[in-house]
Amino acid sequence: MVALVAALPSAWPQPAIAPPQLGFVRDGASALRPVYGVTGSFILGSPLDGKIVSEAFSGSIGLLKTDSSLAAFDSTGKRVASIDAAQGPALFAFSPGGNTALAYIPSSNSLIEWRGSVFAPVPAKYEELDTVLAIGFPTTLEAALMIQRKDTIWELNLPLGKDGAISQHALIGVHAPMIGLPTGDIVYSDSHGIVVRRSDGTEVHIAARLPARFSLQQMNQNWVQVMDLNSSAQFAIHTAPGREGFYRLPGSPQ
């Protein structure tokens, strides 16, 4: 009897172990989907929100853009706030803490700030800009817009408060497509693949066979989504120091 009782616990159902969540992506059908797994082994979860044109996730909060609205979503993919917005895609950037964010909507040349619980338009302190390639949110008092001027990309720093002057500097050697991360790092492409330029100016080169046309979007703190604009292929860049890499996401053709 003692042996039987001792054996019973091993026969009880054991709780399933869920894989870790790596972030969110926009899939080839324009749906928001979570990504689970570990480096090099990924699973896409079920679609959570459809017909989106842009999205990004910080690790704690995400922003998504439909053709006519801007929304914030939590770590489960549930919308927590939404406002009307001009048509077309958006560029996103998160603060270093990941709880506040900025959205830039090219069609209306407008910046909108997510303040943790509510959206707030940023009063315009700039005129019509050259092509904006990416944005950054280095501090709660400043926005960074990376713009293309002829053959050089410039970073334009805008004060978000009433005080402060606009400053700018050239990002020598940086090429589009590109994205600015909350760490101050910049991710861009070159002829051999992906380059991660750290905030101290050092660079890490990641060999990758990139699509002819693609976009970059933050999918978590240390992950960037690469979306092929000519097919349904998707990839992921790991940007964490010492763990940099380039990987194919599920559903991508070989």
TIKOLMI-942018 format. One record per residue (C-alpha): x, y negated, z; residue in one letter. Coordinates in steps of 0.1 Angstrom, whole numbers, plus 5000, padded with zeros to 4 digits. Each point is the difference from the previous one (the first is absolute). Layout:
<atom px="X" py="Y" pz="Z" type="A"/>
...
This chain:
<atom px="5000" py="5000" pz="5000" type="M"/>
<atom px="5028" py="4976" pz="5008" type="V"/>
<atom px="5016" py="5007" pz="4967" type="A"/>
<atom px="4968" py="4993" pz="4982" type="L"/>
<atom px="4994" py="4967" pz="5017" type="V"/>
<atom px="5035" py="4989" pz="4994" type="A"/>
<atom px="4996" py="5007" pz="4963" type="A"/>
<atom px="4968" py="4981" pz="4996" type="L"/>
<atom px="5014" py="4964" pz="4997" type="P"/>
<atom px="5021" py="5010" pz="4970" type="S"/>
<atom px="4968" py="5010" pz="4982" type="A"/>
<atom px="4983" py="4966" pz="5006" type="W"/>
<atom px="4997" py="4977" pz="4970" type="P"/>
<atom px="5030" py="4977" pz="4998" type="Q"/>
<atom px="4995" py="4963" pz="4990" type="P"/>
<atom px="5011" py="4992" pz="4965" type="A"/>
<atom px="5032" py="4979" pz="4997" type="I"/>
<atom px="4993" py="4971" pz="4977" type="A"/>
<atom px="5029" py="4988" pz="4978" type="P"/>
<atom px="5013" py="4965" pz="5008" type="P"/>
<atom px="4985" py="4971" pz="4980" type="Q"/>
<atom px="5025" py="4981" pz="4979" type="L"/>
<atom px="4977" py="4972" pz="4988" type="G"/>
<atom px="4976" py="4992" pz="4973" type="F"/>
<atom px="5001" py="4997" pz="4962" type="V"/>
<atom px="4978" py="4990" pz="4971" type="R"/>
<atom px="4996" py="5031" pz="4978" type="D"/>
<atom px="4995" py="5002" pz="4963" type="G"/>
<atom px="4963" py="4997" pz="5003" type="A"/>
<atom px="5003" py="4967" pz="5019" type="S"/>
<atom px="4990" py="5016" pz="5034" type="A"/>
<atom px="5017" py="4995" pz="5034" type="L"/>
<atom px="5014" py="5032" pz="5012" type="R"/>
<atom px="5021" py="5009" pz="5031" type="P"/>
<atom px="5034" py="5018" pz="4995" type="V"/>
<atom px="5010" py="5028" pz="5025" type="Y"/>
<atom px="5031" py="5020" pz="5004" type="G"/>
<atom px="5037" py="4997" pz="5005" type="V"/>
<atom px="5028" py="4988" pz="4977" type="T"/>
<atom px="4999" py="5019" pz="4967" type="G"/>
<atom px="4967" py="5019" pz="5009" type="S"/>
<atom px="4969" py="4979" pz="4996" type="F"/>
<atom px="4962" py="5005" pz="5000" type="I"/>
<atom px="4974" py="4975" pz="4988" type="L"/>
<atom px="4969" py="4997" pz="5021" type="G"/>
<atom px="4965" py="4995" pz="4988" type="S"/>
<atom px="4990" py="4966" pz="4984" type="P"/>
<atom px="4988" py="4975" pz="5026" type="L"/>
<atom px="4993" py="4969" pz="4980" type="D"/>
<atom px="4994" py="4998" pz="4963" type="G"/>
<atom px="5005" py="4975" pz="4971" type="K"/>
<atom px="5028" py="4981" pz="5016" type="I"/>
<atom px="5025" py="4980" pz="4979" type="V"/>
<atom px="5028" py="4995" pz="5027" type="S"/>
<atom px="5008" py="5013" pz="5034" type="E"/>
<atom px="5028" py="5001" pz="5026" type="A"/>
<atom px="5004" py="5014" pz="5035" type="F"/>
<atom px="5024" py="4989" pz="5028" type="S"/>
<atom px="4997" py="5030" pz="5023" type="G"/>
<atom px="4972" py="4985" pz="5021" type="S"/>
<atom px="4979" py="4979" pz="4977" type="I"/>
<atom px="4994" py="5000" pz="4963" type="G"/>
<atom px="4987" py="4975" pz="4974" type="L"/>
<atom px="4981" py="5009" pz="4968" type="L"/>
<atom px="4987" py="4980" pz="4971" type="K"/>
<atom px="4970" py="5009" pz="4979" type="T"/>
<atom px="4991" py="4979" pz="4969" type="D"/>
<atom px="4980" py="4976" pz="5022" type="S"/>
<atom px="5010" py="5005" pz="5036" type="S"/>
<atom px="5029" py="5002" pz="5024" type="L"/>
<atom px="4997" py="5024" pz="5030" type="A"/>
<atom px="5021" py="5012" pz="5030" type="A"/>
<atom px="4999" py="5037" pz="5010" type="F"/>
<atom px="5013" py="5019" pz="5030" type="D"/>
<atom px="5022" py="5030" pz="5003" type="S"/>
<atom px="4971" py="5023" pz="4992" type="T"/>
<atom px="4992" py="4982" pz="4968" type="G"/>
<atom px="4968" py="4983" pz="5014" type="K"/>
<atom px="4994" py="4964" pz="4990" type="R"/>
<atom px="5000" py="4976" pz="5030" type="V"/>
<atom px="4994" py="4967" pz="4981" type="A"/>
<atom px="4993" py="4988" pz="4965" type="S"/>
<atom px="4996" py="4967" pz="4982" type="I"/>
<atom px="4992" py="4989" pz="4965" type="D"/>
<atom px="5030" py="4994" pz="4978" type="A"/>
<atom px="5009" py="4990" pz="4964" type="A"/>
<atom px="5001" py="5027" pz="4974" type="Q"/>
<atom px="5031" py="5021" pz="4992" type="G"/>
<atom px="5028" py="5016" pz="5020" type="P"/>
<atom px="5019" py="4986" pz="5030" type="A"/>
<atom px="5035" py="5001" pz="5015" type="L"/>
<atom px="5004" py="5009" pz="5037" type="F"/>
<atom px="5025" py="4994" pz="5027" type="A"/>
<atom px="5001" py="5009" pz="5037" type="F"/>
<atom px="5016" py="4983" pz="5030" type="S"/>
<atom px="5029" py="5018" pz="5017" type="P"/>
<atom px="4976" py="5013" pz="5026" type="G"/>
<atom px="4976" py="5013" pz="4974" type="G"/>
<atom px="4968" py="4987" pz="5016" type="N"/>
<atom px="4996" py="4968" pz="4979" type="T"/>
<atom px="5003" py="4997" pz="4963" type="A"/>
<atom px="4998" py="4977" pz="4969" type="L"/>
<atom px="4982" py="5005" pz="4967" type="A"/>
<atom px="5008" py="4981" pz="4969" type="Y"/>
<atom px="4974" py="5000" pz="4972" type="I"/>
<atom px="5015" py="4989" pz="4967" type="P"/>
<atom px="4967" py="4993" pz="4982" type="S"/>
<atom px="4993" py="4972" pz="5025" type="S"/>
<atom px="5036" py="4991" pz="5011" type="N"/>
<atom px="4989" py="5005" pz="5036" type="S"/>
<atom px="5015" py="5013" pz="5032" type="L"/>
<atom px="4978" py="5016" pz="5026" type="I"/>
<atom px="5012" py="5010" pz="5035" type="E"/>
<atom px="4988" py="5030" pz="5020" type="W"/>
<atom px="5003" py="4989" pz="5036" type="R"/>
<atom px="4994" py="5033" pz="5017" type="G"/>
<atom px="4962" py="4997" pz="5001" type="S"/>
<atom px="4990" py="4975" pz="4974" type="V"/>
<atom px="5010" py="4987" pz="4966" type="F"/>
<atom px="5010" py="4963" pz="4996" type="A"/>
<atom px="5008" py="4982" pz="4968" type="P"/>
<atom px="5034" py="4983" pz="5001" type="V"/>
<atom px="4998" py="4963" pz="4990" type="P"/>
<atom px="5018" py="4995" pz="4967" type="A"/>
<atom px="5034" py="4983" pz="5003" type="K"/>
<atom px="5011" py="5008" pz="4965" type="Y"/>
<atom px="4989" py="4994" pz="4965" type="E"/>
<atom px="4995" py="5025" pz="4973" type="E"/>
<atom px="5029" py="5024" pz="5002" type="L"/>
<atom px="5021" py="5020" pz="4975" type="D"/>
<atom px="4993" py="5037" pz="4999" type="T"/>
<atom px="4998" py="5013" pz="5036" type="V"/>
<atom px="5016" py="5035" pz="5001" type="L"/>
<atom px="4998" py="5007" pz="5038" type="A"/>
<atom px="4994" py="4983" pz="5033" type="I"/>
<atom px="5014" py="5003" pz="5035" type="G"/>
<atom px="4990" py="4991" pz="5035" type="F"/>
<atom px="5033" py="4995" pz="5019" type="P"/>
<atom px="4984" py="4981" pz="5030" type="T"/>
<atom px="4966" py="4990" pz="5011" type="T"/>
<atom px="5008" py="4965" pz="4989" type="L"/>
<atom px="5013" py="5007" pz="4965" type="E"/>
<atom px="4991" py="5017" pz="4968" type="A"/>
<atom px="5025" py="5010" pz="4973" type="A"/>
<atom px="4990" py="5001" pz="4963" type="L"/>
<atom px="5024" py="5017" pz="4975" type="M"/>
<atom px="4995" py="4983" pz="4967" type="I"/>
<atom px="5014" py="5005" pz="4965" type="Q"/>
<atom px="5017" py="4970" pz="4984" type="R"/>
<atom px="5014" py="5008" pz="4966" type="K"/>
<atom px="5026" py="5027" pz="5007" type="D"/>
<atom px="5003" py="4995" pz="5038" type="T"/>
<atom px="4978" py="5009" pz="5029" type="I"/>
<atom px="4997" py="4974" pz="5027" type="W"/>
<atom px="4987" py="5003" pz="5036" type="E"/>
<atom px="4978" py="4971" pz="5009" type="L"/>
<atom px="4994" py="4996" pz="5038" type="N"/>
<atom px="4968" py="4982" pz="5010" type="L"/>
<atom px="4991" py="4988" pz="5035" type="P"/>
<atom px="4966" py="5013" pz="5011" type="L"/>
<atom px="4995" py="4972" pz="5025" type="G"/>
<atom px="4997" py="4962" pz="4995" type="K"/>
<atom px="5037" py="4994" pz="5005" type="D"/>
<atom px="5030" py="5012" pz="4982" type="G"/>
<atom px="5016" py="4997" pz="4965" type="A"/>
<atom px="4999" py="5024" pz="4971" type="I"/>
<atom px="5034" py="5016" pz="4993" type="S"/>
<atom px="5012" py="5023" pz="4973" type="Q"/>
<atom px="5029" py="5021" pz="4990" type="H"/>
<atom px="5009" py="5023" pz="4970" type="A"/>
<atom px="5000" py="5038" pz="5004" type="L"/>
<atom px="5030" py="5007" pz="4978" type="I"/>
<atom px="5000" py="5034" pz="4985" type="G"/>
<atom px="4964" py="5009" pz="5010" type="V"/>
<atom px="4977" py="5012" pz="4972" type="H"/>
<atom px="4963" py="5007" pz="4997" type="A"/>
<atom px="4981" py="5020" pz="5010" type="P"/>
<atom px="5008" py="4992" pz="5036" type="M"/>
<atom px="4985" py="4999" pz="5035" type="I"/>
<atom px="5010" py="4983" pz="5032" type="G"/>
<atom px="4997" py="5020" pz="5032" type="L"/>
<atom px="4993" py="4988" pz="5036" type="P"/>
<atom px="5036" py="5009" pz="5009" type="T"/>
<atom px="5012" py="4973" pz="4976" type="G"/>
<atom px="5012" py="5027" pz="4976" type="D"/>
<atom px="4993" py="4997" pz="4963" type="I"/>
<atom px="4993" py="5030" pz="4978" type="V"/>
<atom px="5005" py="4997" pz="4962" type="Y"/>
<atom px="5010" py="5020" pz="4970" type="S"/>
<atom px="5032" py="5001" pz="4979" type="D"/>
<atom px="5011" py="5021" pz="4971" type="S"/>
<atom px="5008" py="5030" pz="5022" type="H"/>
<atom px="4969" py="5000" pz="5022" type="G"/>
<atom px="4992" py="4982" pz="5033" type="I"/>
<atom px="5020" py="4975" pz="5020" type="V"/>
<atom px="4993" py="4991" pz="5036" type="V"/>
<atom px="5016" py="4967" pz="5009" type="R"/>
<atom px="5002" py="4997" pz="5037" type="R"/>
<atom px="4995" py="4967" pz="5019" type="S"/>
<atom px="5037" py="4997" pz="5005" type="D"/>
<atom px="5007" py="5002" pz="4963" type="G"/>
<atom px="5013" py="5036" pz="4998" type="T"/>
<atom px="4984" py="5023" pz="4974" type="E"/>
<atom px="4990" py="5036" pz="4998" type="V"/>
<atom px="4996" py="5015" pz="4966" type="H"/>
<atom px="4976" py="5029" pz="4995" type="I"/>
<atom px="5002" py="5020" pz="4968" type="A"/>
<atom px="4965" py="5004" pz="4984" type="A"/>
<atom px="4984" py="5005" pz="4966" type="R"/>
<atom px="4974" py="4972" pz="5001" type="L"/>
<atom px="4969" py="4995" pz="4978" type="P"/>
<atom px="5002" py="4975" pz="4972" type="A"/>
<atom px="4975" py="4978" pz="5018" type="R"/>
<atom px="4992" py="5003" pz="5037" type="F"/>
<atom px="4990" py="4981" pz="5031" type="S"/>
<atom px="5013" py="5001" pz="5036" type="L"/>
<atom px="4978" py="4999" pz="5031" type="Q"/>
<atom px="5007" py="5006" pz="5037" type="Q"/>
<atom px="4985" py="5032" pz="5012" type="M"/>
<atom px="5014" py="5000" pz="5036" type="N"/>
<atom px="5029" py="4984" pz="5020" type="Q"/>
<atom px="5027" py="5020" pz="4981" type="N"/>
<atom px="4982" py="5011" pz="4969" type="W"/>
<atom px="4993" py="4983" pz="4967" type="V"/>
<atom px="4976" py="5014" pz="4973" type="Q"/>
<atom px="5011" py="5000" pz="4964" type="V"/>
<atom px="4970" py="5001" pz="4977" type="M"/>
<atom px="5004" py="5007" pz="4963" type="D"/>
<atom px="4979" py="4974" pz="4981" type="L"/>
<atom px="4998" py="5022" pz="4969" type="N"/>
<atom px="4989" py="5033" pz="5016" type="S"/>
<atom px="4989" py="5015" pz="5033" type="S"/>
<atom px="5035" py="5007" pz="5011" type="A"/>
<atom px="5009" py="4988" pz="5035" type="Q"/>
<atom px="5032" py="5001" pz="5020" type="F"/>
<atom px="5012" py="4989" pz="5035" type="A"/>
<atom px="5032" py="4982" pz="5011" type="I"/>
<atom px="5013" py="5006" pz="5035" type="H"/>
<atom px="5017" py="4968" pz="5011" type="T"/>
<atom px="5011" py="5009" pz="5036" type="A"/>
<atom px="5037" py="4994" pz="5005" type="P"/>
<atom px="5020" py="5032" pz="4995" type="G"/>
<atom px="4969" py="5018" pz="4986" type="R"/>
<atom px="4995" py="4983" pz="4967" type="E"/>
<atom px="4985" py="5022" pz="4972" type="G"/>
<atom px="4976" py="5002" pz="4971" type="F"/>
<atom px="4972" py="5026" pz="4999" type="Y"/>
<atom px="4971" py="5011" pz="4978" type="R"/>
<atom px="4966" py="4998" pz="5015" type="L"/>
<atom px="4973" py="5027" pz="4995" type="P"/>
<atom px="4979" py="4998" pz="4970" type="G"/>
<atom px="5028" py="4986" pz="4979" type="S"/>
<atom px="5008" py="5018" pz="4967" type="P"/>
<atom px="5034" py="5016" pz="4997" type="Q"/>
